[in-house]
Amino acid sequence: METMMEHPRLSRLYRLQWEAAQHAHVLLYPEGMVKLNGSAAEILKRCDGRSSLPDIVAQLEQAFSASGLAADVQAFVADARQRGWLV
């Protein structure tokens, strides 16, 4: 189970980039590509191994003038970790 103080980062197997042909951010990996929705991309962009989950939530809430994002961000990070996208 993840703790609130972990510092998630992309697995070395994945690369996050903007793909103009897809009109979206994608995760590239040796076997293919995952097209991301805007929310997923914004979270993953902040998973740099330096920012804690509370930091990421605060950055997102500030960037999008929103509040109460912690549960959704934590759920996404947990799912992304299960998929192997984050370590």
C-alpha positions as a Markdown table, in Angstrom:
| # | Residue | x | y | z |
|---|---|---|---|---|
| 1 | Met | 0.0 | 0.0 | 0.0 |
| 2 | Glu | 1.3 | 3.4 | -0.9 |
| 3 | Thr | 2.1 | 6.0 | 1.7 |
| 4 | Met | 1.4 | 9.7 | 1.3 |
| 5 | Met | 5.1 | 10.5 | 1.4 |
| 6 | Glu | 6.4 | 8.4 | -1.5 |
| 7 | His | 7.9 | 10.0 | -4.5 |
| 8 | Pro | 6.5 | 8.3 | -7.6 |
| 9 | Arg | 8.4 | 8.3 | -10.9 |
| 10 | Leu | 8.0 | 6.8 | -14.3 |
| 11 | Ser | 9.4 | 3.3 | -14.8 |
| 12 | Arg | 12.5 | 3.3 | -17.0 |
| 13 | Leu | 10.6 | 1.2 | -19.4 |
| 14 | Tyr | 8.2 | 4.1 | -20.3 |
| 15 | Arg | 8.6 | 7.5 | -21.8 |
| 16 | Leu | 5.9 | 10.2 | -21.6 |
| 17 | Gln | 5.7 | 12.5 | -24.6 |
| 18 | Trp | 3.2 | 14.6 | -26.6 |
| 19 | Glu | 2.2 | 12.7 | -29.8 |
| 20 | Ala | 0.8 | 15.2 | -32.3 |
| 21 | Ala | -0.7 | 12.4 | -34.4 |
| 22 | Gln | -2.7 | 11.3 | -31.4 |
| 23 | His | -3.5 | 14.8 | -30.2 |
| 24 | Ala | -2.6 | 13.5 | -26.7 |
| 25 | His | 0.2 | 12.6 | -24.4 |
| 26 | Val | 1.2 | 9.0 | -24.7 |
| 27 | Leu | 3.4 | 6.5 | -22.7 |
| 28 | Leu | 5.8 | 4.8 | -25.1 |
| 29 | Tyr | 7.3 | 1.4 | -24.2 |
| 30 | Pro | 9.1 | -1.3 | -26.1 |
| 31 | Glu | 5.9 | -3.2 | -27.0 |
| 32 | Gly | 3.7 | -0.2 | -27.9 |
| 33 | Met | 2.0 | 2.9 | -26.7 |
| 34 | Val | -0.7 | 4.0 | -24.2 |
| 35 | Lys | -2.8 | 7.0 | -25.2 |
| 36 | Leu | -3.5 | 9.1 | -22.1 |
| 37 | Asn | -6.4 | 11.4 | -21.2 |
| 38 | Gly | -5.5 | 14.9 | -20.1 |
| 39 | Ser | -5.8 | 14.1 | -16.3 |
| 40 | Ala | -3.5 | 11.1 | -16.5 |
| 41 | Ala | -0.9 | 13.1 | -18.4 |
| 42 | Glu | -1.0 | 15.9 | -16.0 |
| 43 | Ile | -0.4 | 13.6 | -13.0 |
| 44 | Leu | 2.3 | 11.6 | -14.8 |
| 45 | Lys | 4.1 | 14.8 | -15.8 |
| 46 | Arg | 4.5 | 15.5 | -12.1 |
| 47 | Cys | 5.7 | 12.0 | -11.1 |
| 48 | Asp | 9.4 | 13.0 | -11.3 |
| 49 | Gly | 10.8 | 11.0 | -8.3 |
| 50 | Arg | 11.3 | 14.3 | -6.4 |
| 51 | Ser | 7.7 | 15.3 | -5.7 |
| 52 | Ser | 5.7 | 13.5 | -3.0 |
| 53 | Leu | 2.1 | 12.7 | -3.5 |
| 54 | Pro | 0.9 | 15.7 | -1.4 |
| 55 | Asp | 3.2 | 17.9 | -3.5 |
| 56 | Ile | 1.7 | 16.5 | -6.7 |
| 57 | Val | -1.8 | 17.1 | -5.5 |
| 58 | Ala | -1.0 | 20.6 | -4.4 |
| 59 | Gln | 0.6 | 21.3 | -7.8 |
| 60 | Leu | -2.5 | 20.0 | -9.6 |
| 61 | Glu | -4.9 | 21.9 | -7.4 |
| 62 | Gln | -3.0 | 25.1 | -8.0 |
| 63 | Ala | -2.6 | 24.6 | -11.7 |
| 64 | Phe | -6.3 | 23.9 | -12.2 |
| 65 | Ser | -7.8 | 26.0 | -9.5 |
| 66 | Ala | -9.4 | 22.9 | -8.0 |
| 67 | Ser | -9.5 | 21.3 | -4.5 |
| 68 | Gly | -10.2 | 17.9 | -3.2 |
| 69 | Leu | -8.1 | 16.0 | -5.8 |
| 70 | Ala | -6.1 | 13.9 | -3.3 |
| 71 | Ala | -8.3 | 10.7 | -3.5 |
| 72 | Asp | -8.4 | 10.7 | -7.3 |
| 73 | Val | -4.7 | 11.3 | -7.6 |
| 74 | Gln | -3.9 | 8.6 | -5.1 |
| 75 | Ala | -6.2 | 6.2 | -6.9 |
| 76 | Phe | -4.6 | 6.9 | -10.3 |
| 77 | Val | -1.0 | 6.6 | -8.9 |
| 78 | Ala | -2.0 | 3.2 | -7.3 |
| 79 | Asp | -3.4 | 2.0 | -10.6 |
| 80 | Ala | -0.4 | 3.3 | -12.6 |
| 81 | Arg | 1.9 | 1.5 | -10.2 |
| 82 | Gln | -0.1 | -1.7 | -10.7 |
| 83 | Arg | 0.3 | -1.4 | -14.4 |
| 84 | Gly | 4.0 | -0.9 | -14.0 |
| 85 | Trp | 4.0 | 2.7 | -15.3 |
| 86 | Leu | 5.3 | 4.1 | -11.9 |
| 87 | Val | 7.8 | 2.9 | -9.4 |
